[in-house]
Structures are given as structure tokens and as C-alpha cells.
Amino acid sequence: MCRHLAYLGPEEPLGRYLVEPPHSLYRQAWAPRSQRYGTVNADGFGVGWYAEGDPVPARYRRAGPVWADLSFAGLARVVRTSALLAAVRDATLSGADAEAAAAPFAAGTWLFSHNGAVTGWPDSLAAVSRSLPPRDLLALEARTDSALVWALVLARLRGGDEEGQALADTVLEVAAAAPGSRLNLLLTNGETITATAWGDSLWYLAEPGRRTVVASEPYDDAPHWRQVPDRTLLAASRTDVLLTPLKNPTEDLASARSEEPRT
């Protein structure tokens, strides 16, 4: 339902990763190569990036397709950063939230994106949403499944969870409440990248000590890209990438029931 990308490495123009490659995120807005659901990502886009000496990222988001924004190419050519997160959006449901619904979402030093959809939204997460304090629900940037998933992640981060634990627990909670959901989550704090592969494609490109890129799909045909297996948590820095399997709660429940003694 979207395509997204995060980058850590030497300072480069935004366009070096978002516009210039032959299969860049810009091109994936209308011609993705491995998107499993939807064909065009024209319901908004956004990029967040970090400036040297400032841990709080800036964002540029718009409600329409990236190719229709006459300012983005110039912005991407001159703005430089050593860390970014960007996304192009294919909306799960049409709504009136405009650019507020476009990733990346942000809080403090974090940038976040969700590629996928919550099955049965919004009813399927009604009980889950009640676990959030009312102030968190009132602070939702948009009335979308992605905004609520971000609120669930953010509540865990603010409660002291590490990034990987916050993403993993949120994915498992939402998957249990709404089986069949697609929950590829992407999070950065400007120093690390954390992501989940859950129902859609995810790849990474790692050059230890130089750069790390995590993306819905490769932006070129270089041989060093590696695909992340489905049901996996990825934790990356500028020096390494760690992959950890995630268990599907519905499969665990079915397995437990099959092992129950019969009378």
C-alpha cells in the first residue's frame, strides 16, 4: 500500500537516494517493481531528514503525488543529510486528512512509516485503541490505521522500550487483533534504523562503516541488496544489520490448539 526507504551514511543530497537511482522512490510512486498490493502510490508523500547538530528531524509532506510537486526536485537536489526516512503513499481508505496522513510521522527524534494495511480497520483495533491514554488518541495526526499504529509504537517508546521491542510488540498486538494485516513498519532516530517485514517486501543494502539503506524494494540492480524474510525484525546501524524472526500469534494459537490433549 506504500513504498518507503530509510538511509544512514555520509552526508548526501536527498535526491541521491530518492530521485536519481533508476528505480528510486520517486519512480516507485507510479512504477513499483515488487509491490504486492496496489499499483500506484499517488495519495501523498513525505521525507524527513536530520541536520548536523540537531537531533530533531525536519519534514516535507504533501497530499498529492510526488511527481506533481514542482518544488520537490529542487529541494532534493540541494538539501543534504546523513540520515533520512521517506515514503510514497497508496491510501488504505480515502479520507480528508491530506498531508497529515502522509508518512513520515514524527515525535522527538523519531521518524516512522507504515507500509501495509490493518485488516478490518477501524473496528478491528477498537479494543487495542482503548489501551492508549485519551491524550494519545486526541493527538493522532490523521484518522488512519497507520497513525494509530504509530501511536501504539510511540506509547511503547515513551514507556522505555527499545526501538526493536516497540516495533515487534506492536506488530504482534495488531496482528493478533486483526489477522491478515500487513505491517511493514520503519523507524529511525537518525542513528539507527529498525523495521519489520510482515506481509510485504523489504530489502536492505549494507556497506559497513559507510552506509545502510532499508527499503521496500531496491532502487537499482546492484548485487549487494538482500531481501528480508517475511515475519522478521531488522535492526540496523551504520556498521551492522541484525535480523530476528517474529512469530505469528495466530499461527501460535492454532499450533497450541492442535497440541491440546483430546478426551
DRENGU-368082 format. One record per residue (C-alpha): x, y, z negated; residue in three letters. Coordinates in steps of 0.02 Angstrom, whole numbers, padded with zeros to 5 digits, always signed. Layout:
XYZAla
...
//
This chain:
+00000+00000+00000Met
+00155+00112-00006Cys
+00341+00114+00027Arg
+00466+00180-00097His
+00654+00199-00124Leu
+00774+00244-00264Ala
+00958+00290-00248Tyr
+01108+00310-00364Leu
+01278+00360-00298Gly
+01387+00504-00241Pro
+01301+00669-00207Glu
+01220+00666-00035Glu
+01083+00763+00056Pro
+00910+00689+00030Leu
+00898+00660+00216Gly
+01046+00542+00214Arg
+00931+00409+00139Tyr
+00756+00471+00178Leu
+00764+00536+00357Val
+00923+00492+00451Glu
+00927+00300+00448Pro
+00842+00213+00595Pro
+00710+00137+00481His
+00708+00272+00348Ser
+00567+00302+00226Leu
+00513+00443+00341Tyr
+00487+00318+00483Arg
+00408+00190+00366Gln
+00266+00313+00343Ala
+00199+00260+00514Trp
+00302+00107+00562Ala
+00347-00003+00412Pro
+00428-00167+00458Arg
+00387-00278+00309Ser
+00233-00202+00228Gln
+00112-00341+00186Arg
-00043-00235+00156Tyr
-00092-00083+00259Gly
-00005-00017+00414Thr
+00012+00172+00393Val
+00067+00270+00240Asn
-00013+00438+00278Ala
-00102+00480+00113Asp
+00036+00583+00037Gly
+00221+00575-00002Phe
+00345+00638-00128Gly
+00527+00644-00180Val
+00605+00677-00349Gly
+00789+00714-00373Trp
+00916+00762-00505Tyr
+01030+00915-00500Ala
+01202+00910-00578Glu
+01197+00956-00761Gly
+01008+00946-00776Asp
+00932+00780-00835Pro
+00753+00833-00791Val
+00714+00799-00608Pro
+00632+00913-00481Ala
+00490+00852-00371Arg
+00419+00895-00200Tyr
+00250+00813-00162Arg
+00116+00837-00031Arg
-00056+00761+00002Ala
-00036+00731+00189Gly
+00082+00626+00294Pro
+00267+00665+00284Val
+00282+00689+00472Trp
+00156+00832+00465Ala
+00255+00931+00335Asp
+00354+01063+00428Leu
+00462+01103+00275Ser
+00521+00930+00226Phe
+00655+00904+00359Ala
+00742+01066+00313Gly
+00729+01028+00128Leu
+00800+00854+00153Ala
+00945+00922+00256Arg
+01011+01044+00125Val
+00960+00978-00047Val
+01095+00864-00118Arg
+01084+00742-00261Thr
+01167+00590-00340Ser
+01000+00510-00389Ala
+00827+00511-00313Leu
+00660+00420-00303Leu
+00543+00444-00155Ala
+00382+00366-00090Ala
+00257+00373+00052Val
+00078+00328+00007Arg
-00065+00223+00076Asp
-00207+00256-00046Ala
-00296+00109-00128Thr
-00457+00210-00130Leu
-00496+00379-00054Ser
-00503+00517-00183Gly
-00491+00703-00215Ala
-00330+00705-00314Asp
-00224+00768-00168Ala
-00039+00782-00205Glu
-00066+00741-00389Ala
-00092+00560-00334Ala
+00071+00554-00237Ala
+00224+00474-00315Ala
+00341+00502-00395Pro
+00255+00530-00561Phe
+00367+00610-00690Ala
+00393+00635-00877Ala
+00551+00696-00961Gly
+00698+00616-00872Thr
+00595+00480-00786Trp
+00527+00464-00610Leu
+00404+00324-00568Phe
+00318+00247-00418Ser
+00196+00102-00391His
+00187+00005-00228Asn
+00032-00104-00231Gly
-00146-00104-00297Ala
-00239-00158-00453Val
-00373-00287-00410Thr
-00548-00233-00463Gly
-00494-00057-00508Trp
-00556+00033-00611Pro
-00667-00092-00702Asp
-00532-00224-00720Ser
-00424-00110-00828Leu
-00561-00036-00935Ala
-00509-00136-01088Ala
-00324-00106-01057Val
-00351+00082-01041Ser
-00434+00086-01212Arg
-00266+00038-01288Ser
-00198+00209-01239Leu
-00220+00361-01353Pro
-00355+00480-01286Pro
-00222+00614-01258Arg
-00133+00498-01136Asp
-00291+00467-01037Leu
-00330+00653-01031Leu
-00152+00684-00969Ala
-00168+00570-00817Leu
-00107+00663-00663Glu
-00233+00576-00550Ala
-00383+00460-00557Arg
-00291+00315-00477Thr
-00232+00142-00525Asp
-00051+00198-00505Ser
-00074+00344-00626Ala
-00146+00227-00758Leu
-00007+00100-00733Val
+00117+00242-00758Trp
+00028+00293-00918Ala
+00045+00115-00984Leu
+00231+00113-00941Val
+00258+00285-01016Leu
+00172+00238-01179Ala
+00295+00095-01198Arg
+00445+00203-01155Leu
+00393+00334-01282Arg
+00368+00195-01408Gly
+00551+00150-01393Gly
+00550+00009-01265Asp
+00695-00002-01143Glu
+00650+00028-00960Glu
+00654-00156-00911Gly
+00546-00210-01058Gln
+00421-00071-01024Ala
+00400-00121-00842Leu
+00394-00308-00875Ala
+00266-00296-01014Asp
+00157-00177-00912Thr
+00159-00292-00760Val
+00114-00443-00865Leu
-00025-00350-00955Glu
-00103-00283-00795Val
-00083-00449-00704Ala
-00173-00540-00846Ala
-00317-00415-00844Ala
-00327-00403-00654Ala
-00261-00563-00573Pro
-00204-00541-00394Gly
-00142-00364-00422Ser
+00013-00308-00328Arg
+00132-00223-00448Leu
+00295-00170-00371Asn
+00350-00036-00494Leu
+00502+00078-00475Leu
+00578+00184-00614Leu
+00735+00288-00631Thr
+00808+00403-00763Asn
+00945+00468-00648Gly
+01072+00345-00715Glu
+00986+00177-00691Thr
+00852+00101-00579Ile
+00726-00025-00643Thr
+00599-00111-00530Ala
+00481-00258-00515Thr
+00442-00366-00365Ala
+00263-00427-00390Trp
+00161-00455-00233Gly
+00257-00354-00102Asp
+00432-00339-00030Ser
+00581-00269-00125Leu
+00763-00258-00071Trp
+00925-00188-00141Tyr
+01092-00131-00072Leu
+01236-00128-00196Ala
+01412-00063-00171Glu
+01483-00073-00349Pro
+01559+00088-00408Gly
+01490+00183-00258Arg
+01303+00171-00230Arg
+01148+00070-00268Thr
+00987+00078-00167Val
+00824-00010-00210Val
+00686-00002-00079Ala
+00526-00082-00019Ser
+00619-00127+00139Glu
+00793-00095+00214Pro
+00816+00071+00303Tyr
+00940-00007+00425Asp
+01001-00177+00485Asp
+01162-00182+00382Ala
+01201-00360+00324Pro
+01227-00314+00142His
+01043-00293+00098Trp
+00975-00426-00020Arg
+00791-00470-00045Gln
+00725-00480-00222Val
+00622-00637-00254Pro
+00440-00612-00297Asp
+00398-00608-00484Arg
+00566-00530-00528Thr
+00627-00386-00635Leu
+00775-00287-00564Leu
+00889-00181-00674Ala
+01025-00084-00583Ala
+01158+00046-00615Ser
+01296+00117-00507Arg
+01403-00035-00547Thr
+01291-00188-00551Asp
+01119-00265-00519Val
+01034-00391-00633Leu
+00884-00495-00580Leu
+00771-00580-00709Thr
+00621-00692-00667Pro
+00449-00637-00728Leu
+00315-00763-00775Lys
+00140-00751-00704Asn
+00020-00750-00853Pro
-00122-00831-00754Thr
-00009-00973-00699Glu
+00050-00999-00879Asp
-00131-01008-00937Leu
-00175-01135-00802Ala
-00023-01239-00848Ser
-00068-01235-01032Ala
-00245-01292-00996Arg
-00182-01436-00889Ser
-00073-01494-01032Glu
-00212-01493-01161Glu
-00247-01670-01230Pro
-00404-01749-01166Arg
-00530-01833-01282Thr
//
